[in-house]
Amino acid sequence: MTAGPASFTYEALPMRVVFGAGSLRRLPQEAERSGLRRLLVLATEGQRPLAEHAAALLGDACAGLFTGARMHVPVQVAEAARAAARAVDADGCLAVGGGSTVGLGKAVALETGLPVIAVPTTYAGSEMTPVWGLTENGRKRTGRDRAVLPRSVVYDPELTLRLPVDVSVTSGFNAIAHAVEALYAPDASPIVSLMAGEAVRSLATALPAVAADPRDLEARTTALRGAWLCGACLGATTMSLHHKLCHILGGTFDLPHAATHTVLLPYVAAFNLPAAPDADQALRRALATDDVPRHLARLSAGLGAPRSLADLGLTEPDLIEVTAQAQAQPYANPRPVTEDALRTLLTDALAGALAP
Ligand code: NAD
C-alpha cells in the first residue's frame, strides 16, 4: 500500500518549529537565534494580556505592542500595523494569536520584508504557510510569497487551555479540512499524505477530549500537534473546492471562518471522495469509519458545532452569488464541479441535510 501518488513533486518549506508545553518561555532564545532585537508584538485586543506576557518575556527585544489584529486582515489594519512597526523601528514581528493575528504579521512582512515569529493559539494553521490574505471593499485577496512564511513557530499547548470549546471544535475542523484537501490535491505527495492521515487521527481523537475537559493538557497537546501537521499540509499543497467555497462565504458573506469550514467539510467530502479513492481510504483509516462524510458530520454535531450554513446566516438567494463566484475561475478539484452539482451541494449544506 502506498501513502500518496506514485509520481510527485515536493518542496520543503524552510522554517523552524519549537513545540511543547511551556515553550513560550523559549521566545527570547528564538528571537536571538533569528537575530531579532526589536520585535513588534501583534495580537487581538482580546489577547492583550498574553501579548503583554510575551512582551515581558522578550524584555529589551520587544520594541512595542500592536493589538489591533482583526479577522481577514482589513487593509487599514495592515497599514496601521506597518505604521506602528515603522514608529518603533521594529526589525521583525511576533504574532501571538490565531489565524487573524498571524495573518497580520504576514501582511506586514509582505510589504516591509520584516520577518515574523509566530506563536499560534488556535488550530487554523496559517503559521505553516506562505499564503497571505488582505481584505478590501468586501473582497479578500490572497497570494503566496515565501517572504511571509514565519521564520520560527513556537507551539505551546498551554496557551490553548483557555481557547473556548466551541472555537476549539470549529478551529479543529478548519485544520482537518486542510488535511482532507491535501490528500487529493494536484500536488499531493507521500510525505503530505502521511502527515494528513496522522493529523486527522490526532484531531479526531483529541477534540472530544478537549470538549469534555478544555484544560486537559494531553488532549490539547495532541490537538495542537495535529493542527501543526494540518498547517504543514496546507502549506505544501494547493487547496480545492472546499477552501474555494469557504473563501467566498467568508469574504463576500462574512460567514465565520472556522465554523464555515466545519459545516461545509462533510458535504464537500461526500462530493469529492468518490472521485479520490486514495484520499477516501486514508481518511477511513484515520477516522476508523467506512463513511467519512457522515463520520465528520456526526463528530462535529456531537461536539456542539453549527450544522448548517443557514445556522451561520446564509440564505437561499445567496446561493446564486456563491455558485457564480465558485464557477468564475477554474481551480483544481478531483471531480468536475458542474453548476447543478454545486447547487445541490450548497442546498444540502444550507439545510444541514447530512447532520445526524
Ligand atoms: P482568529 O485568529 O480570528 O481567532 C478567533 C478569536 O479567538 C479571536 O478573538 C482571538 O483573539 C481569540 N483567540 C485566539 N486564540 C485564543 C486562545 N488560545 N484563547 C482564547 N481566545 C483566543 O481565528 P482563526 O480561526 O484562528 O483564524 C482565522 C483567520 O485565519 C481567517 O482570516 C483565515 O482566513 C485565516 N487563515 C489563513 C491561513 C493561511 O494559510 N493564510 C490558514 C488558516 C486560516
Boltz pocket constraint, residues with backbone or C-beta under 6 A from the ligand:
constraints:
  - pocket:
      binder: B
      contacts: [[A, 44], [A, 46], [A, 47], [A, 70], [A, 71], [A, 72], [A, 73], [A, 97], [A, 98], [A, 99], [A, 100], [A, 101], [A, 103], [A, 121], [A, 122], [A, 123], [A, 124], [A, 125], [A, 126], [A, 127], [A, 129], [A, 130], [A, 131], [A, 132], [A, 133], [A, 159], [A, 160], [A, 161], [A, 162], [A, 163], [A, 164], [A, 167], [A, 171], [A, 174], [A, 234], [A, 257], [A, 258]]
      max_distance: 6.0
